[in-house]
Amino acid sequence: MRYFVGTYGRAERSWLDEQPEVKRHFKEDPQDWLAVLPYDVALRDVELIKAVTEPKTLGEVRRSPLALPLVKALFDERAAMDGEPPFDDLGDDVPFDWYDELDVYWRPDPRLRTAELAPPSLLATFGRDDHAHGMDYEPATWLPLDDQVAIEAALRELGHEIAYDDTLLDRYLA
């Protein structure tokens, strides 16, 4: 299997360096982490993100086989809760702004994907507990950048190929 490996965060300078009163509570910066997930999953996730973020009208959403099920389900869920019109009752010319309509919670998250889809032995050996918290935040085991060489070696020992894609993580988070 091919695994995407990419870095996220500010490897050259930690956000904790700017907050010494907070830094004393952390051994490592959980904002600087390594994404490790199956490459085909990462590509599909990025395709979905693009399909949902590009349409400007509901008509464009309806023409997207990737975006339609997700957007329709979220609109219909909101209609059931808030009494708004269901998706099928809205015209094609109705403007669509993904952020205003859906917020960000629908997006596949490479941090959570790593915790779900990286090889369990990798997470057991290199994973760090996530002690962050916040409203709508899902704690997940994360992989530190400092272990990238060892993590990549472990992936190869497991018989996996590594795919590097400099823009993939940026597209995930854009």
Long-range contacts (C-beta under 8 A, 24 or more apart in sequence): 1-38, 1-160, 1-161, 2-38, 2-39, 2-40, 2-160, 2-161, 2-162, 2-163, 3-36, 3-37, 3-38, 3-39, 3-118, 3-155, 3-160, 3-161, 3-162, 3-163, 4-35, 4-36, 4-37, 4-38, 4-39, 4-42, 4-163, 4-164, 4-165, 4-168, 5-34, 5-35, 5-36, 5-148, 5-151, 5-152, 5-155, 5-162, 5-163, 5-164, 6-34, 6-35, 6-110, 6-164, 6-165, 6-166, 6-168, 6-169, 7-32, 7-33, 7-34, 7-35, 7-145, 7-148, 7-169, 8-32, 8-33, 8-34, 8-35, 8-110, 8-111, 8-169, 8-173, 9-33, 9-145, 11-145, 28-128, 28-144, 28-146, 30-128, 30-130, 30-131, 30-132, 30-142, 32-144, 32-145, 33-111, 33-114, 33-142, 33-143, 33-144, 33-145, 34-114, 34-142, 34-143, 34-144, 34-145, 34-147, 34-148, 34-151, 35-110, 35-111, 35-113, 35-114, 35-143, 35-169, 35-172, 36-114, 36-118, 36-122, 36-143, 36-151, 36-155, 37-110, 37-113, 37-114, 37-117, 37-118, 38-117, 39-163, 39-165, 41-113, 41-117, 42-110, 42-113, 42-165, 42-168, 42-172, 43-168, 45-108, 45-110, 45-113, 45-172, 46-168, 46-171, 46-172, 48-108, 49-107, 49-108, 49-171, 49-172, 49-174, 50-171, 52-98, 52-102, 52-106, 53-98, 53-174, 55-96, 55-98, 56-95, 56-96, 56-97, 57-92, 57-93, 57-94, 57-95, 57-96, 58-87, 58-90, 58-91, 58-92, 58-93, 58-94, 58-95, 58-96, 59-91, 59-92, 59-93, 60-96, 61-96, 62-92, 70-106, 71-96, 71-101, 71-102, 74-101, 74-102, 74-106, 75-101, 105-136, 108-172, 109-138, 109-172, 110-169, 110-172, 110-173, 111-140, 111-142, 112-138, 112-140, 114-140, 114-141, 114-142, 114-143, 115-140, 115-141, 115-142, 116-140, 118-143, 119-154, 119-155, 119-158, 119-160, 121-154, 121-158, 122-151, 122-154, 122-155, 122-158, 125-154, 126-150, 126-151, 126-154
